[in-house]
Amino acid sequence: MAVTLSKKLDIPAVHLDQLQHLPGTDWQPRPEAEFAASMMRRFVASSGLSKATIRA
């Protein structure tokens, strides 16, 4: 659903795990400031729930 909505809105679809955790690690969390900075972009977020969230 996030991918479909992101295409319709022409903004990226992002899985929250991609923002919360450092790439190439065994689920190591990002520093809080880095995670907060990533949340300042416009994107459609996908979570394990059956909803998508729009962040504008």
MDTraj code that builds the backbone (N, CA, C; nanometers):
import mdtraj as md
import numpy as np

residues = "MET ALA VAL THR LEU SER LYS LYS LEU ASP ILE PRO ALA VAL HIS LEU ASP GLN LEU GLN HIS LEU PRO GLY THR ASP TRP GLN PRO ARG PRO GLU ALA GLU PHE ALA ALA SER MET MET ARG ARG PHE VAL ALA SER SER GLY LEU SER LYS ALA THR ILE ARG ALA".split()
xyz = np.array([
    [0.0813, -0.1189, 0.0000],
    [0.0000, 0.0000, 0.0000],
    [0.0865, 0.1264, 0.0000],
    [0.1956, 0.1257, 0.0753],
    [0.2826, 0.2427, 0.0813],
    [0.3424, 0.2745, -0.0556],
    [0.3840, 0.1722, -0.1269],
    [0.4441, 0.1939, -0.2590],
    [0.3412, 0.2523, -0.3555],
    [0.2208, 0.1987, -0.3547],
    [0.1141, 0.2490, -0.4421],
    [0.0832, 0.3948, -0.4105],
    [0.0692, 0.4262, -0.2831],
    [0.0402, 0.5633, -0.2421],
    [0.1559, 0.6569, -0.2750],
    [0.2788, 0.6112, -0.2563],
    [0.3937, 0.6967, -0.2855],
    [0.4008, 0.7305, -0.4338],
    [0.3668, 0.6337, -0.5193],
    [0.3667, 0.6604, -0.6635],
    [0.2589, 0.7628, -0.6985],
    [0.1439, 0.7496, -0.6366],
    [0.0340, 0.8433, -0.6630],
    [0.0701, 0.9852, -0.6193],
    [0.1400, 0.9970, -0.5056],
    [0.1779, 1.1281, -0.4510],
    [0.3133, 1.1770, -0.5021],
    [0.3844, 1.0917, -0.5757],
    [0.5181, 1.1221, -0.6286],
    [0.6160, 1.1587, -0.5164],
    [0.6136, 1.0791, -0.4103],
    [0.7102, 1.0917, -0.3009],
    [0.7581, 0.9510, -0.2650],
    [0.8752, 0.9395, -0.2016],
    [0.9303, 0.8063, -0.1749],
    [0.8481, 0.7259, -0.0743],
    [0.8527, 0.5943, -0.0906],
    [0.8003, 0.5019, 0.0103],
    [0.9195, 0.4588, 0.0957],
    [0.9045, 0.4639, 0.2263],
    [1.0137, 0.4302, 0.3176],
    [0.9626, 0.3319, 0.4215],
    [1.0347, 0.2235, 0.4402],
    [1.0020, 0.1299, 0.5473],
    [1.0702, 0.1825, 0.6735],
    [0.9967, 0.1947, 0.7808],
    [1.0489, 0.2578, 0.9023],
    [1.1750, 0.1906, 0.9545],
    [1.1900, 0.0608, 0.9342],
    [1.3130, -0.0066, 0.9770],
    [1.4348, 0.0503, 0.9047],
    [1.4169, 0.0971, 0.7808],
    [1.5282, 0.1559, 0.7061],
    [1.5752, 0.2856, 0.7718],
    [1.4852, 0.3581, 0.8350],
    [1.5218, 0.4832, 0.9007],
    [1.5728, 0.4600, 1.0427],
    [1.5131, 0.3655, 1.1124],
    [1.5436, 0.3429, 1.2537],
    [1.6758, 0.2700, 1.2752],
    [1.7168, 0.1855, 1.1795],
    [1.8353, 0.1016, 1.1988],
    [1.9431, 0.1332, 1.0964],
    [2.0687, 0.1166, 1.1383],
    [2.1823, 0.1389, 1.0495],
    [2.1906, 0.0268, 0.9464],
    [2.2190, 0.0614, 0.8199],
    [2.2284, -0.0422, 0.7167],
    [2.3502, -0.1322, 0.7409],
    [2.3359, -0.2585, 0.7035],
    [2.4475, -0.3521, 0.7133],
    [2.4808, -0.3956, 0.8548],
    [2.3923, -0.3674, 0.9507],
    [2.4157, -0.4095, 1.0888],
    [2.3073, -0.5081, 1.1293],
    [2.3235, -0.5690, 1.2407],
    [2.2235, -0.6621, 1.2919],
    [2.1213, -0.5840, 1.3745],
    [2.0452, -0.4973, 1.3056],
    [1.9394, -0.4168, 1.3672],
    [1.9929, -0.3176, 1.4703],
    [2.1124, -0.2634, 1.4461],
    [2.1674, -0.1620, 1.5363],
    [2.0936, -0.0305, 1.5130],
    [2.0355, 0.0287, 1.6194],
    [1.9608, 0.1534, 1.6025],
    [2.0510, 0.2692, 1.5592],
    [1.9942, 0.3597, 1.4805],
    [2.0650, 0.4838, 1.4459],
    [2.0697, 0.5734, 1.5693],
    [2.1671, 0.6624, 1.5761],
    [2.1654, 0.7632, 1.6826],
    [2.0355, 0.8435, 1.6736],
    [1.9820, 0.8819, 1.7868],
    [1.8517, 0.9488, 1.7910],
    [1.8469, 1.0747, 1.7049],
    [1.9526, 1.1547, 1.7073],
    [1.9546, 1.2795, 1.6284],
    [1.9497, 1.2485, 1.4785],
    [2.0192, 1.1440, 1.4365],
    [2.0194, 1.1060, 1.2945],
    [1.8808, 1.0551, 1.2531],
    [1.8191, 0.9761, 1.3398],
    [1.6840, 0.9262, 1.3108],
    [1.5860, 1.0424, 1.3025],
    [1.5939, 1.1364, 1.3972],
    [1.5034, 1.2527, 1.3978],
    [1.5220, 1.3360, 1.2711],
    [1.6456, 1.3531, 1.2274],
    [1.6719, 1.4311, 1.1058],
    [1.6102, 1.3638, 0.9834],
    [1.6105, 1.2307, 0.9806],
    [1.5533, 1.1597, 0.8662],
    [1.4020, 1.1750, 0.8611],
    [1.3412, 1.2057, 0.9726],
    [1.1957, 1.2212, 0.9778],
    [1.1497, 1.3577, 0.9263],
    [1.2421, 1.4455, 0.8892],
    [1.2068, 1.5794, 0.8423],
    [1.1758, 1.5821, 0.6924],
    [1.1907, 1.4683, 0.6236],
    [1.1610, 1.4614, 0.4801],
    [1.0146, 1.4256, 0.4591],
    [0.9666, 1.4478, 0.3383],
    [0.8315, 1.4022, 0.3006],
    [0.8432, 1.2605, 0.2484],
    [0.7610, 1.1712, 0.3009],
    [0.7601, 1.0341, 0.2538],
    [0.6339, 0.9642, 0.3010],
    [0.6056, 0.8515, 0.2405],
    [0.4994, 0.7631, 0.2860],
    [0.5684, 0.6544, 0.3669],
    [0.5258, 0.6354, 0.4903],
    [0.5896, 0.5370, 0.5782],
    [0.5096, 0.4081, 0.5800],
    [0.5810, 0.2992, 0.5747],
    [0.5205, 0.1675, 0.5836],
    [0.5607, 0.1048, 0.7154],
    [0.4648, 0.0458, 0.7837],
    [0.4941, -0.0222, 0.9099],
    [0.4321, -0.1608, 0.9065],
    [0.4483, -0.2354, 1.0140],
    [0.3902, -0.3680, 1.0229],
    [0.2402, -0.3646, 1.0434],
    [0.1849, -0.2476, 1.0621],
    [0.0412, -0.2334, 1.0792],
    [-0.0261, -0.2323, 0.9430],
    [-0.1558, -0.2364, 0.9404],
    [-0.2269, -0.2371, 0.8124],
    [-0.2662, -0.0964, 0.7699],
    [-0.1790, 0.0021, 0.7964],
    [-0.2044, 0.1412, 0.7589],
    [-0.0790, 0.2005, 0.6979],
    [-0.0944, 0.3076, 0.6227],
    [0.0185, 0.3874, 0.5752],
    [-0.0001, 0.5275, 0.6335],
    [0.1088, 0.5938, 0.6595],
    [0.1047, 0.7265, 0.7185],
    [0.1705, 0.8258, 0.6242],
    [0.1094, 0.9420, 0.6091],
    [0.1680, 1.0479, 0.5270],
    [0.2330, 1.1480, 0.6189],
    [0.3608, 1.1767, 0.5928],
    [0.4341, 1.2789, 0.6684],
    [0.4623, 1.3912, 0.5706],
    [0.4091, 1.5091, 0.5981],
    [0.4288, 1.6215, 0.5055],
    [0.5116, 1.7294, 0.5715],
])
top = md.Topology()
chain = top.add_chain()
for i, resn in enumerate(residues, 1):
    res = top.add_residue(resn, chain, resSeq=i)
    for name in ("N", "CA", "C"):
        top.add_atom(name, md.element.get_by_symbol(name[0]), res)
traj = md.Trajectory(xyz[None], top)
